[in-house]
Amino acid sequence: MGDRSGIEAGTERERNIEVVRRYLRTFLTKDLAELAEVVAEDVEIYGSGTAVRGRRYPEGAVSSPGLTVLDQQILEIFAAGDRVVVSMAQTYRRDATGTTTVQSACKMYRLAGGRIVQFWGEQDTYGLLRGLGLLPDEPIAF
């Protein structure tokens, strides 16, 4: 029986990793139908000092007007129980200028019933904005 529970746990981990990979892929494809399949309608999102609820927030991030994700590298992905942790880098293009830059991020997802129901994370928004020429490329004096 111990072997069987190990197999079931491995299968759950694999399923959860695939759900998170599908979600992350929507940043490249902008496929909001696929996003709806893998993210709960009332998903809870925590990060950058905020807490919000609702699938409209990741939908807005995926379909950001003026920004295109050109490439995505999942550097590490780890699953345990109902959680999946990802460190990643995405290459963005600012469509108005053609400028590209890479943004790093670390996210943790909680899944239930084959969907993401909560996630937490941080991304290098300051570096993204600097790399896209939206902030001065010089140190900030405090």
N, CA, C and O atoms as CSV, one atom per row, in Angstrom:
chain,resi,resn,atom,element,x,y,z
A,1,MET,N,N,0.824,-1.188,0.000
A,1,MET,CA,C,0.000,0.000,0.000
A,1,MET,C,C,0.870,1.254,0.000
A,1,MET,O,O,0.491,2.249,-0.618
A,2,GLY,N,N,2.019,1.242,0.669
A,2,GLY,CA,C,2.919,2.381,0.672
A,2,GLY,C,C,3.363,2.743,-0.734
A,2,GLY,O,O,3.471,3.925,-1.064
A,3,ASP,N,N,3.626,1.736,-1.576
A,3,ASP,CA,C,4.030,2.010,-2.950
A,3,ASP,C,C,2.916,2.703,-3.719
A,3,ASP,O,O,3.163,3.613,-4.511
A,4,ARG,N,N,1.680,2.261,-3.475
A,4,ARG,CA,C,0.550,2.843,-4.204
A,4,ARG,C,C,0.378,4.314,-3.870
A,4,ARG,O,O,0.135,5.114,-4.774
A,5,SER,N,N,0.494,4.706,-2.589
A,5,SER,CA,C,0.328,6.117,-2.223
A,5,SER,C,C,1.459,6.950,-2.821
A,5,SER,O,O,1.245,8.110,-3.174
A,6,GLY,N,N,2.644,6.386,-2.940
A,6,GLY,CA,C,3.758,7.088,-3.576
A,6,GLY,C,C,3.480,7.345,-5.039
A,6,GLY,O,O,3.810,8.410,-5.560
A,7,ILE,N,N,2.871,6.370,-5.710
A,7,ILE,CA,C,2.515,6.520,-7.123
A,7,ILE,C,C,1.447,7.600,-7.273
A,7,ILE,O,O,1.532,8.448,-8.162
A,8,GLU,N,N,0.428,7.563,-6.386
A,8,GLU,CA,C,-0.633,8.565,-6.448
A,8,GLU,C,C,-0.078,9.953,-6.190
A,8,GLU,O,O,-0.458,10.906,-6.871
A,9,ALA,N,N,0.820,10.084,-5.213
A,9,ALA,CA,C,1.423,11.386,-4.908
A,9,ALA,C,C,2.240,11.873,-6.097
A,9,ALA,O,O,2.192,13.054,-6.441
A,10,GLY,N,N,2.999,10.964,-6.732
A,10,GLY,CA,C,3.781,11.339,-7.903
A,10,GLY,C,C,2.890,11.819,-9.024
A,10,GLY,O,O,3.222,12.782,-9.715
A,11,THR,N,N,1.765,11.161,-9.212
A,11,THR,CA,C,0.823,11.547,-10.255
A,11,THR,C,C,0.219,12.912,-9.957
A,11,THR,O,O,0.071,13.733,-10.863
A,12,GLU,N,N,-0.134,13.168,-8.684
A,12,GLU,CA,C,-0.678,14.474,-8.307
A,12,GLU,C,C,0.356,15.571,-8.552
A,12,GLU,O,O,0.018,16.635,-9.069
A,13,ARG,N,N,1.607,15.319,-8.186
A,13,ARG,CA,C,2.673,16.301,-8.422
A,13,ARG,C,C,2.806,16.583,-9.911
A,13,ARG,O,O,2.892,17.740,-10.323
A,14,GLU,N,N,2.824,15.531,-10.713
A,14,GLU,CA,C,2.951,15.695,-12.167
A,14,GLU,C,C,1.778,16.478,-12.738
A,14,GLU,O,O,1.970,17.341,-13.594
A,15,ARG,N,N,0.570,16.189,-12.277
A,15,ARG,CA,C,-0.624,16.918,-12.747
A,15,ARG,C,C,-0.529,18.392,-12.363
A,15,ARG,O,O,-0.812,19.272,-13.175
A,16,ASN,N,N,-0.130,18.652,-11.123
A,16,ASN,CA,C,-0.032,20.032,-10.657
A,16,ASN,C,C,1.034,20.808,-11.434
A,16,ASN,O,O,0.825,21.968,-11.792
A,17,ILE,N,N,2.159,20.174,-11.689
A,17,ILE,CA,C,3.208,20.825,-12.479
A,17,ILE,C,C,2.691,21.136,-13.877
A,17,ILE,O,O,2.960,22.216,-14.403
A,18,GLU,N,N,1.961,20.221,-14.482
A,18,GLU,CA,C,1.429,20.448,-15.825
A,18,GLU,C,C,0.431,21.606,-15.832
A,18,GLU,O,O,0.426,22.404,-16.768
A,19,VAL,N,N,-0.415,21.709,-14.803
A,19,VAL,CA,C,-1.368,22.823,-14.716
A,19,VAL,C,C,-0.615,24.149,-14.653
A,19,VAL,O,O,-0.977,25.098,-15.349
A,20,VAL,N,N,0.422,24.223,-13.831
A,20,VAL,CA,C,1.196,25.466,-13.714
A,20,VAL,C,C,1.916,25.770,-15.028
A,20,VAL,O,O,1.950,26.922,-15.461
A,21,ARG,N,N,2.487,24.751,-15.662
A,21,ARG,CA,C,3.128,24.973,-16.965
A,21,ARG,C,C,2.122,25.509,-17.989
A,21,ARG,O,O,2.452,26.404,-18.767
A,22,ARG,N,N,0.912,24.973,-17.993
A,22,ARG,CA,C,-0.119,25.451,-18.919
A,22,ARG,C,C,-0.447,26.913,-18.639
A,22,ARG,O,O,-0.579,27.715,-19.563
A,23,TYR,N,N,-0.578,27.253,-17.359
A,23,TYR,CA,C,-0.851,28.647,-16.996
A,23,TYR,C,C,0.274,29.558,-17.477
A,23,TYR,O,O,0.020,30.578,-18.118
A,24,LEU,N,N,1.506,29.195,-17.172
A,24,LEU,CA,C,2.639,30.035,-17.566
A,24,LEU,C,C,2.736,30.169,-19.084
A,24,LEU,O,O,3.113,31.225,-19.590
A,25,ARG,N,N,2.402,29.116,-19.802
A,25,ARG,CA,C,2.446,29.150,-21.269
A,25,ARG,C,C,1.486,30.201,-21.835
A,25,ARG,O,O,1.716,30.731,-22.921
A,26,THR,N,N,0.401,30.504,-21.092
A,26,THR,CA,C,-0.558,31.490,-21.607
A,26,THR,C,C,0.070,32.881,-21.734
A,26,THR,O,O,-0.454,33.722,-22.465
A,27,PHE,N,N,1.178,33.138,-21.040
A,27,PHE,CA,C,1.853,34.423,-21.221
A,27,PHE,C,C,2.486,34.519,-22.605
A,27,PHE,O,O,2.666,35.617,-23.133
A,28,LEU,N,N,2.823,33.382,-23.188
A,28,LEU,CA,C,3.348,33.349,-24.559
A,28,LEU,C,C,2.226,33.309,-25.591
A,28,LEU,O,O,2.290,33.989,-26.615
A,29,THR,N,N,1.199,32.510,-25.316
A,29,THR,CA,C,0.136,32.297,-26.302
A,29,THR,C,C,-0.997,33.310,-26.199
A,29,THR,O,O,-1.727,33.524,-27.168
A,30,LYS,N,N,-1.151,33.937,-25.034
A,30,LYS,CA,C,-2.263,34.858,-24.745
A,30,LYS,C,C,-3.615,34.155,-24.864
A,30,LYS,O,O,-4.629,34.789,-25.157
A,31,ASP,N,N,-3.621,32.852,-24.636
A,31,ASP,CA,C,-4.821,32.029,-24.767
A,31,ASP,C,C,-5.632,32.101,-23.465
A,31,ASP,O,O,-5.381,31.342,-22.528
A,32,LEU,N,N,-6.601,33.015,-23.416
A,32,LEU,CA,C,-7.393,33.204,-22.206
A,32,LEU,C,C,-8.341,32.037,-21.939
A,32,LEU,O,O,-8.742,31.827,-20.795
A,33,ALA,N,N,-8.705,31.279,-22.965
A,33,ALA,CA,C,-9.537,30.089,-22.757
A,33,ALA,C,C,-8.748,29.037,-21.982
A,33,ALA,O,O,-9.280,28.401,-21.073
A,34,GLU,N,N,-7.474,28.857,-22.344
A,34,GLU,CA,C,-6.647,27.902,-21.597
A,34,GLU,C,C,-6.423,28.400,-20.168
A,34,GLU,O,O,-6.454,27.608,-19.226
A,35,LEU,N,N,-6.200,29.692,-20.003
A,35,LEU,CA,C,-6.027,30.244,-18.669
A,35,LEU,C,C,-7.254,29.927,-17.805
A,35,LEU,O,O,-7.111,29.542,-16.645
A,36,ALA,N,N,-8.456,30.088,-18.364
A,36,ALA,CA,C,-9.686,29.811,-17.629
A,36,ALA,C,C,-9.797,28.341,-17.229
A,36,ALA,O,O,-10.414,28.024,-16.212
A,37,GLU,N,N,-9.213,27.453,-18.006
A,37,GLU,CA,C,-9.236,26.031,-17.682
A,37,GLU,C,C,-8.376,25.692,-16.472
A,37,GLU,O,O,-8.655,24.723,-15.766
A,38,VAL,N,N,-7.334,26.478,-16.226
A,38,VAL,CA,C,-6.359,26.106,-15.194
A,38,VAL,C,C,-6.314,27.062,-13.998
A,38,VAL,O,O,-5.622,26.784,-13.019
A,39,VAL,N,N,-7.039,28.179,-14.060
A,39,VAL,CA,C,-7.059,29.147,-12.957
A,39,VAL,C,C,-8.504,29.302,-12.481
A,39,VAL,O,O,-9.399,29.567,-13.284
A,40,ALA,N,N,-8.730,29.137,-11.173
A,40,ALA,CA,C,-10.067,29.274,-10.604
A,40,ALA,C,C,-10.585,30.698,-10.782
A,40,ALA,O,O,-9.809,31.653,-10.753
A,41,GLU,N,N,-11.882,30.838,-10.963
A,41,GLU,CA,C,-12.512,32.151,-11.145
A,41,GLU,C,C,-12.199,33.088,-9.972
A,41,GLU,O,O,-11.964,34.279,-10.172
A,42,ASP,N,N,-12.198,32.550,-8.759
A,42,ASP,CA,C,-11.974,33.377,-7.565
A,42,ASP,C,C,-10.562,33.200,-6.988
A,42,ASP,O,O,-10.379,33.272,-5.773
A,43,VAL,N,N,-9.565,32.970,-7.853
A,43,VAL,CA,C,-8.184,32.772,-7.438
A,43,VAL,C,C,-7.737,33.924,-6.526
A,43,VAL,O,O,-8.075,35.085,-6.761
A,44,GLU,N,N,-6.979,33.582,-5.492
A,44,GLU,CA,C,-6.408,34.580,-4.581
A,44,GLU,C,C,-4.957,34.820,-4.978
A,44,GLU,O,O,-4.201,33.873,-5.197
A,45,ILE,N,N,-4.572,36.098,-5.070
A,45,ILE,CA,C,-3.243,36.459,-5.562
A,45,ILE,C,C,-2.579,37.390,-4.551
A,45,ILE,O,O,-3.154,38.397,-4.138
A,46,TYR,N,N,-1.359,37.032,-4.164
A,46,TYR,CA,C,-0.602,37.809,-3.191
A,46,TYR,C,C,0.766,38.137,-3.751
A,46,TYR,O,O,1.429,37.277,-4.331
A,47,GLY,N,N,1.189,39.378,-3.580
A,47,GLY,CA,C,2.524,39.773,-4.013
A,47,GLY,C,C,2.656,41.272,-4.124
A,47,GLY,O,O,1.668,41.989,-4.284
A,48,SER,N,N,3.875,41.733,-4.040
A,48,SER,CA,C,4.170,43.167,-4.143
A,48,SER,C,C,3.337,43.986,-3.160
A,48,SER,O,O,2.912,45.098,-3.472
A,49,GLY,N,N,3.109,43.427,-1.974
A,49,GLY,CA,C,2.375,44.147,-0.937
A,49,GLY,C,C,0.882,44.236,-1.146
A,49,GLY,O,O,0.210,45.018,-0.473
A,50,THR,N,N,0.341,43.442,-2.076
A,50,THR,CA,C,-1.096,43.493,-2.344
A,50,THR,C,C,-1.714,42.106,-2.232
A,50,THR,O,O,-1.027,41.087,-2.289
A,51,ALA,N,N,-3.030,42.101,-2.071
A,51,ALA,CA,C,-3.805,40.862,-2.100
A,51,ALA,C,C,-5.075,41.162,-2.889
A,51,ALA,O,O,-5.825,42.074,-2.540
A,52,VAL,N,N,-5.316,40.399,-3.950
A,52,VAL,CA,C,-6.504,40.581,-4.782
A,52,VAL,C,C,-7.127,39.215,-5.051
A,52,VAL,O,O,-6.502,38.176,-4.845
A,53,ARG,N,N,-8.356,39.243,-5.511
A,53,ARG,CA,C,-9.064,37.999,-5.817
A,53,ARG,C,C,-9.749,38.137,-7.166
A,53,ARG,O,O,-10.396,39.143,-7.457
A,54,GLY,N,N,-9.592,37.095,-7.987
A,54,GLY,CA,C,-10.313,37.059,-9.252
A,54,GLY,C,C,-9.407,36.777,-10.433
A,54,GLY,O,O,-8.289,37.285,-10.523
A,55,ARG,N,N,-9.918,35.953,-11.339
A,55,ARG,CA,C,-9.155,35.550,-12.529
A,55,ARG,C,C,-8.869,36.731,-13.452
A,55,ARG,O,O,-7.954,36.657,-14.272
A,56,ARG,N,N,-9.629,37.813,-13.336
A,56,ARG,CA,C,-9.399,38.970,-14.209
A,56,ARG,C,C,-8.003,39.554,-14.026
A,56,ARG,O,O,-7.480,40.181,-14.947
A,57,TYR,N,N,-7.391,39.367,-12.868
A,57,TYR,CA,C,-6.046,39.907,-12.645
A,57,TYR,C,C,-4.986,39.165,-13.474
A,57,TYR,O,O,-4.210,39.821,-14.169
A,58,PRO,N,N,-4.922,37.830,-13.431
A,58,PRO,CA,C,-3.960,37.173,-14.325
A,58,PRO,C,C,-4.340,37.338,-15.798
A,58,PRO,O,O,-3.455,37.383,-16.653
A,59,GLU,N,N,-5.638,37.428,-16.112
A,59,GLU,CA,C,-6.030,37.682,-17.508
A,59,GLU,C,C,-5.458,39.018,-17.977
A,59,GLU,O,O,-4.971,39.123,-19.103
A,60,GLY,N,N,-5.512,40.031,-17.124
A,60,GLY,CA,C,-4.959,41.337,-17.465
A,60,GLY,C,C,-3.461,41.284,-17.665
A,60,GLY,O,O,-2.924,41.944,-18.554
A,61,ALA,N,N,-2.771,40.487,-16.827
A,61,ALA,CA,C,-1.318,40.354,-16.956
A,61,ALA,C,C,-0.953,39.635,-18.256
A,61,ALA,O,O,0.005,40.017,-18.929
A,62,VAL,N,N,-1.703,38.613,-18.604
A,62,VAL,CA,C,-1.430,37.846,-19.824
A,62,VAL,C,C,-1.660,38.692,-21.070
A,62,VAL,O,O,-0.923,38.576,-22.048
A,63,SER,N,N,-2.677,39.538,-21.035
A,63,SER,CA,C,-3.027,40.302,-22.234
A,63,SER,C,C,-2.593,41.764,-22.135
A,63,SER,O,O,-3.235,42.640,-22.715
A,64,SER,N,N,-1.515,42.033,-21.407
A,64,SER,CA,C,-1.028,43.410,-21.233
A,64,SER,C,C,-0.830,44.098,-22.579
A,64,SER,O,O,0.025,43.690,-23.364
A,65,PRO,N,N,-1.617,45.141,-22.850
A,65,PRO,CA,C,-1.438,45.860,-24.111
A,65,PRO,C,C,-0.078,46.558,-24.144
A,65,PRO,O,O,0.331,47.197,-23.175
A,66,GLY,N,N,0.601,46.426,-25.254
A,66,GLY,CA,C,1.883,47.088,-25.406
A,66,GLY,C,C,3.086,46.264,-24.996
A,66,GLY,O,O,4.223,46.656,-25.258
A,67,LEU,N,N,2.851,45.120,-24.352
A,67,LEU,CA,C,3.938,44.221,-23.952
A,67,LEU,C,C,3.695,42.848,-24.551
A,67,LEU,O,O,2.576,42.337,-24.523
A,68,THR,N,N,4.742,42.259,-25.087
A,68,THR,CA,C,4.663,40.902,-25.621
A,68,THR,C,C,5.741,40.057,-24.970
A,68,THR,O,O,6.902,40.461,-24.904
A,69,VAL,N,N,5.351,38.867,-24.484
A,69,VAL,CA,C,6.335,37.926,-23.964
A,69,VAL,C,C,6.888,37.149,-25.153
A,69,VAL,O,O,6.150,36.450,-25.847
A,70,LEU,N,N,8.182,37.275,-25.379
A,70,LEU,CA,C,8.840,36.620,-26.508
A,70,LEU,C,C,9.392,35.250,-26.146
A,70,LEU,O,O,9.449,34.353,-26.987
A,71,ASP,N,N,9.799,35.092,-24.891
A,71,ASP,CA,C,10.431,33.841,-24.464
A,71,ASP,C,C,10.186,33.666,-22.984
A,71,ASP,O,O,9.999,34.630,-22.242
A,72,GLN,N,N,10.190,32.400,-22.571
A,72,GLN,CA,C,9.983,32.071,-21.167
A,72,GLN,C,C,10.894,30.908,-20.820
A,72,GLN,O,O,10.909,29.887,-21.508
A,73,GLN,N,N,11.647,31.070,-19.755
A,73,GLN,CA,C,12.504,29.991,-19.272
A,73,GLN,C,C,12.087,29.642,-17.859
A,73,GLN,O,O,12.148,30.485,-16.964
A,74,ILE,N,N,11.666,28.417,-17.655
A,74,ILE,CA,C,11.416,27.921,-16.307
A,74,ILE,C,C,12.746,27.381,-15.816
A,74,ILE,O,O,13.234,26.359,-16.298
A,75,LEU,N,N,13.323,28.079,-14.853
A,75,LEU,CA,C,14.642,27.722,-14.358
A,75,LEU,C,C,14.565,26.573,-13.371
A,75,LEU,O,O,15.432,25.699,-13.345
A,76,GLU,N,N,13.505,26.585,-12.549
A,76,GLU,CA,C,13.306,25.506,-11.582
A,76,GLU,C,C,11.820,25.395,-11.301
A,76,GLU,O,O,11.114,26.398,-11.199
A,77,ILE,N,N,11.357,24.159,-11.178
A,77,ILE,CA,C,9.959,23.912,-10.817
A,77,ILE,C,C,9.960,22.756,-9.828
A,77,ILE,O,O,10.598,21.726,-10.048
A,78,PHE,N,N,9.228,22.950,-8.731
A,78,PHE,CA,C,9.222,21.959,-7.657
A,78,PHE,C,C,7.805,21.838,-7.131
A,78,PHE,O,O,7.146,22.844,-6.866
A,79,ALA,N,N,7.332,20.597,-6.977
A,79,ALA,CA,C,5.984,20.356,-6.471
A,79,ALA,C,C,6.041,19.506,-5.219
A,79,ALA,O,O,6.828,18.564,-5.126
A,80,ALA,N,N,5.192,19.849,-4.250
A,80,ALA,CA,C,5.026,19.072,-3.022
A,80,ALA,C,C,3.586,19.256,-2.566
A,80,ALA,O,O,3.125,20.383,-2.391
A,81,GLY,N,N,2.883,18.157,-2.375
A,81,GLY,CA,C,1.484,18.248,-1.972
A,81,GLY,C,C,0.686,19.042,-2.988
A,81,GLY,O,O,0.722,18.752,-4.184
A,82,ASP,N,N,-0.039,20.054,-2.502
A,82,ASP,CA,C,-0.867,20.865,-3.407
A,82,ASP,C,C,-0.159,22.146,-3.854
A,82,ASP,O,O,-0.804,23.062,-4.365
A,83,ARG,N,N,1.174,22.218,-3.664
A,83,ARG,CA,C,1.943,23.424,-4.008
A,83,ARG,C,C,2.930,23.160,-5.140
A,83,ARG,O,O,3.487,22.070,-5.272
A,84,VAL,N,N,3.126,24.196,-5.950
A,84,VAL,CA,C,4.156,24.175,-6.995
A,84,VAL,C,C,4.899,25.498,-6.896
A,84,VAL,O,O,4.285,26.564,-6.865
A,85,VAL,N,N,6.227,25.421,-6.847
A,85,VAL,CA,C,7.073,26.611,-6.785
A,85,VAL,C,C,7.878,26.697,-8.073
A,85,VAL,O,O,8.417,25.696,-8.546
A,86,VAL,N,N,7.957,27.903,-8.642
A,86,VAL,CA,C,8.636,28.115,-9.918
A,86,VAL,C,C,9.557,29.323,-9.806
A,86,VAL,O,O,9.170,30.369,-9.284
A,87,SER,N,N,10.780,29.165,-10.303
A,87,SER,CA,C,11.621,30.345,-10.572
A,87,SER,C,C,11.768,30.398,-12.078
A,87,SER,O,O,11.982,29.381,-12.738
A,88,MET,N,N,11.649,31.612,-12.611
A,88,MET,CA,C,11.580,31.730,-14.053
A,88,MET,C,C,12.103,33.071,-14.531
A,88,MET,O,O,12.354,33.978,-13.737
A,89,ALA,N,N,12.263,33.181,-15.835
A,89,ALA,CA,C,12.639,34.431,-16.490
A,89,ALA,C,C,11.832,34.543,-17.772
A,89,ALA,O,O,11.719,33.581,-18.532
A,90,GLN,N,N,11.274,35.723,-18.005
A,90,GLN,CA,C,10.531,35.968,-19.231
A,90,GLN,C,C,11.167,37.140,-19.976
A,90,GLN,O,O,11.540,38.146,-19.372
A,91,THR,N,N,11.283,36.996,-21.286
A,91,THR,CA,C,11.784,38.083,-22.125
A,91,THR,C,C,10.582,38.832,-22.669
A,91,THR,O,O,9.718,38.255,-23.328
A,92,TYR,N,N,10.538,40.128,-22.382
A,92,TYR,CA,C,9.455,40.997,-22.813
A,92,TYR,C,C,9.921,41.942,-23.912
A,92,TYR,O,O,11.089,42.326,-23.976
A,93,ARG,N,N,8.976,42.306,-24.772
A,93,ARG,CA,C,9.213,43.357,-25.769
A,93,ARG,C,C,8.197,44.467,-25.534
A,93,ARG,O,O,6.997,44.215,-25.427
A,94,ARG,N,N,8.691,45.692,-25.456
A,94,ARG,CA,C,7.806,46.856,-25.443
A,94,ARG,C,C,7.461,47.138,-26.896
A,94,ARG,O,O,8.307,47.588,-27.669
A,95,ASP,N,N,6.221,46.873,-27.258
A,95,ASP,CA,C,5.818,46.902,-28.663
A,95,ASP,C,C,6.020,48.270,-29.310
A,95,ASP,O,O,6.338,48.331,-30.498
A,96,ALA,N,N,5.847,49.363,-28.580
A,96,ALA,CA,C,5.961,50.709,-29.148
A,96,ALA,C,C,7.377,51.023,-29.617
A,96,ALA,O,O,7.570,51.804,-30.550
A,97,THR,N,N,8.377,50.408,-28.962
A,97,THR,CA,C,9.765,50.751,-29.289
A,97,THR,C,C,10.586,49.566,-29.799
A,97,THR,O,O,11.647,49.758,-30.392
A,98,GLY,N,N,10.103,48.348,-29.573
A,98,GLY,CA,C,10.863,47.153,-29.937
A,98,GLY,C,C,11.913,46.771,-28.905
A,98,GLY,O,O,12.618,45.777,-29.077
A,99,THR,N,N,12.025,47.552,-27.833
A,99,THR,CA,C,12.997,47.279,-26.773
A,99,THR,C,C,12.638,45.972,-26.067
A,99,THR,O,O,11.470,45.710,-25.781
A,100,THR,N,N,13.667,45.149,-25.789
A,100,THR,CA,C,13.440,43.895,-25.066
A,100,THR,C,C,14.255,43.880,-23.781
A,100,THR,O,O,15.294,44.531,-23.670
A,101,THR,N,N,13.759,43.128,-22.825
A,101,THR,CA,C,14.461,42.930,-21.559
A,101,THR,C,C,13.940,41.655,-20.911
A,101,THR,O,O,12.905,41.119,-21.307
A,102,VAL,N,N,14.670,41.181,-19.914
A,102,VAL,CA,C,14.311,39.949,-19.207
A,102,VAL,C,C,13.867,40.300,-17.790
A,102,VAL,O,O,14.502,41.107,-17.111
A,103,GLN,N,N,12.779,39.690,-17.358
A,103,GLN,CA,C,12.287,39.857,-15.992
A,103,GLN,C,C,12.343,38.511,-15.283
A,103,GLN,O,O,11.867,37.503,-15.805
A,104,SER,N,N,12.924,38.504,-14.097
A,104,SER,CA,C,12.957,37.284,-13.293
A,104,SER,C,C,11.790,37.291,-12.312
A,104,SER,O,O,11.276,38.347,-11.942
A,105,ALA,N,N,11.381,36.094,-11.897
A,105,ALA,CA,C,10.259,35.970,-10.967
A,105,ALA,C,C,10.369,34.659,-10.201
A,105,ALA,O,O,10.977,33.692,-10.661
A,106,CYS,N,N,9.765,34.658,-9.027
A,106,CYS,CA,C,9.622,33.442,-8.224
A,106,CYS,C,C,8.180,33.408,-7.745
A,106,CYS,O,O,7.706,34.367,-7.134
A,107,LYS,N,N,7.481,32.317,-8.014
A,107,LYS,CA,C,6.051,32.203,-7.700
A,107,LYS,C,C,5.774,30.867,-7.004
A,107,LYS,O,O,6.458,29.870,-7.240
A,108,MET,N,N,4.753,30.875,-6.141
A,108,MET,CA,C,4.284,29.642,-5.510
A,108,MET,C,C,2.778,29.551,-5.737
A,108,MET,O,O,2.043,30.508,-5.490
A,109,TYR,N,N,2.337,28.409,-6.202
A,109,TYR,CA,C,0.942,28.182,-6.542
A,109,TYR,C,C,0.360,27.100,-5.638
A,109,TYR,O,O,1.041,26.126,-5.315
A,110,ARG,N,N,-0.915,27.270,-5.225
A,110,ARG,CA,C,-1.655,26.210,-4.544
A,110,ARG,C,C,-2.777,25.791,-5.468
A,110,ARG,O,O,-3.497,26.625,-6.015
A,111,LEU,N,N,-2.917,24.473,-5.634
A,111,LEU,CA,C,-3.908,23.932,-6.562
A,111,LEU,C,C,-4.950,23.109,-5.822
A,111,LEU,O,O,-4.673,22.512,-4.782
A,112,ALA,N,N,-6.144,23.092,-6.375
A,112,ALA,CA,C,-7.226,22.244,-5.879
A,112,ALA,C,C,-8.102,21.897,-7.070
A,112,ALA,O,O,-8.459,22.768,-7.862
A,113,GLY,N,N,-8.442,20.633,-7.193
A,113,GLY,CA,C,-9.321,20.203,-8.282
A,113,GLY,C,C,-8.775,20.498,-9.666
A,113,GLY,O,O,-9.542,20.756,-10.593
A,114,GLY,N,N,-7.449,20.463,-9.819
A,114,GLY,CA,C,-6.841,20.665,-11.124
A,114,GLY,C,C,-6.748,22.120,-11.564
A,114,GLY,O,O,-6.486,22.399,-12.734
A,115,ARG,N,N,-6.962,23.054,-10.627
A,115,ARG,CA,C,-6.875,24.484,-10.951
A,115,ARG,C,C,-6.043,25.215,-9.908
A,115,ARG,O,O,-5.935,24.788,-8.759
A,116,ILE,N,N,-5.466,26.314,-10.334
A,116,ILE,CA,C,-4.737,27.186,-9.413
A,116,ILE,C,C,-5.773,27.989,-8.635
A,116,ILE,O,O,-6.609,28.674,-9.225
A,117,VAL,N,N,-5.710,27.899,-7.288
A,117,VAL,CA,C,-6.674,28.608,-6.440
A,117,VAL,C,C,-6.020,29.746,-5.657
A,117,VAL,O,O,-6.707,30.660,-5.201
A,118,GLN,N,N,-4.704,29.693,-5.502
A,118,GLN,CA,C,-3.961,30.768,-4.843
A,118,GLN,C,C,-2.578,30.840,-5.450
A,118,GLN,O,O,-2.018,29.824,-5.863
A,119,PHE,N,N,-2.022,32.055,-5.504
A,119,PHE,CA,C,-0.600,32.145,-5.766
A,119,PHE,C,C,0.008,33.382,-5.147
A,119,PHE,O,O,-0.634,34.414,-4.954
A,120,TRP,N,N,1.277,33.220,-4.847
A,120,TRP,CA,C,2.093,34.232,-4.207
A,120,TRP,C,C,3.324,34.399,-5.060
A,120,TRP,O,O,3.759,33.456,-5.719
A,121,GLY,N,N,3.887,35.583,-5.056
A,121,GLY,CA,C,5.134,35.714,-5.780
A,121,GLY,C,C,5.615,37.130,-5.898
A,121,GLY,O,O,4.919,38.097,-5.587
A,122,GLU,N,N,6.824,37.207,-6.357
A,122,GLU,CA,C,7.473,38.485,-6.614
A,122,GLU,C,C,8.173,38.393,-7.960
A,122,GLU,O,O,8.657,37.335,-8.363
A,123,GLN,N,N,8.212,39.528,-8.639
A,123,GLN,CA,C,8.932,39.621,-9.893
A,123,GLN,C,C,9.690,40.940,-9.890
A,123,GLN,O,O,9.344,41.864,-9.154
A,124,ASP,N,N,10.707,41.019,-10.701
A,124,ASP,CA,C,11.559,42.208,-10.754
A,124,ASP,C,C,10.929,43.264,-11.661
A,124,ASP,O,O,11.362,43.461,-12.797
A,125,THR,N,N,9.912,43.932,-11.149
A,125,THR,CA,C,9.219,44.951,-11.927
A,125,THR,C,C,10.126,46.152,-12.177
A,125,THR,O,O,10.102,46.718,-13.270
A,126,TYR,N,N,10.915,46.546,-11.197
A,126,TYR,CA,C,11.836,47.668,-11.364
A,126,TYR,C,C,12.809,47.381,-12.513
A,126,TYR,O,O,13.015,48.228,-13.382
A,127,GLY,N,N,13.402,46.189,-12.514
A,127,GLY,CA,C,14.319,45.813,-13.593
A,127,GLY,C,C,13.626,45.774,-14.943
A,127,GLY,O,O,14.210,46.165,-15.954
A,128,LEU,N,N,12.370,45.299,-14.970
A,128,LEU,CA,C,11.599,45.273,-16.216
A,128,LEU,C,C,11.407,46.690,-16.756
A,128,LEU,O,O,11.655,46.953,-17.933
A,129,LEU,N,N,10.970,47.586,-15.899
A,129,LEU,CA,C,10.720,48.964,-16.329
A,129,LEU,C,C,12.003,49.660,-16.779
A,129,LEU,O,O,11.993,50.402,-17.761
A,130,ARG,N,N,13.103,49.428,-16.070
A,130,ARG,CA,C,14.384,50.002,-16.483
A,130,ARG,C,C,14.814,49.434,-17.827
A,130,ARG,O,O,15.239,50.172,-18.715
A,131,GLY,N,N,14.704,48.123,-17.969
A,131,GLY,CA,C,15.129,47.477,-19.209
A,131,GLY,C,C,14.321,47.899,-20.418
A,131,GLY,O,O,14.825,47.889,-21.541
A,132,LEU,N,N,13.054,48.275,-20.193
A,132,LEU,CA,C,12.193,48.704,-21.300
A,132,LEU,C,C,12.283,50.212,-21.548
A,132,LEU,O,O,11.591,50.748,-22.414
A,133,GLY,N,N,13.139,50.886,-20.784
A,133,GLY,CA,C,13.330,52.326,-20.980
A,133,GLY,C,C,12.227,53.175,-20.373
A,133,GLY,O,O,12.066,54.335,-20.752
A,134,LEU,N,N,11.465,52.622,-19.442
A,134,LEU,CA,C,10.378,53.359,-18.816
A,134,LEU,C,C,10.809,54.055,-17.519
A,134,LEU,O,O,10.078,54.889,-16.984
A,135,LEU,N,N,11.986,53.709,-17.026
A,135,LEU,CA,C,12.608,54.366,-15.866
A,135,LEU,C,C,14.056,54.661,-16.233
A,135,LEU,O,O,14.638,53.960,-17.060
A,136,PRO,N,N,14.644,55.690,-15.627
A,136,PRO,CA,C,16.034,55.997,-15.935
A,136,PRO,C,C,16.960,54.818,-15.616
A,136,PRO,O,O,16.778,54.125,-14.615
A,137,ASP,N,N,17.931,54.608,-16.462
A,137,ASP,CA,C,18.884,53.518,-16.273
A,137,ASP,C,C,20.075,54.013,-15.448
A,137,ASP,O,O,21.228,53.924,-15.869
A,138,GLU,N,N,19.764,54.527,-14.288
A,138,GLU,CA,C,20.794,55.029,-13.378
A,138,GLU,C,C,20.354,54.756,-11.958
A,138,GLU,O,O,19.160,54.599,-11.702
A,139,PRO,N,N,21.282,54.695,-11.038
A,139,PRO,CA,C,20.908,54.421,-9.645
A,139,PRO,C,C,19.987,55.513,-9.091
A,139,PRO,O,O,20.117,56.687,-9.436
A,140,ILE,N,N,19.084,55.113,-8.252
A,140,ILE,CA,C,18.177,56.058,-7.588
A,140,ILE,C,C,18.863,56.556,-6.325
A,140,ILE,O,O,19.354,55.753,-5.531
A,141,ALA,N,N,18.902,57.859,-6.130
A,141,ALA,CA,C,19.488,58.440,-4.917
A,141,ALA,C,C,18.405,58.487,-3.845
A,141,ALA,O,O,17.306,58.988,-4.080
A,142,PHE,N,N,18.725,57.962,-2.672
A,142,PHE,CA,C,17.766,57.984,-1.552
A,142,PHE,C,C,18.157,59.029,-0.543
A,142,PHE,O,O,17.474,59.198,0.467
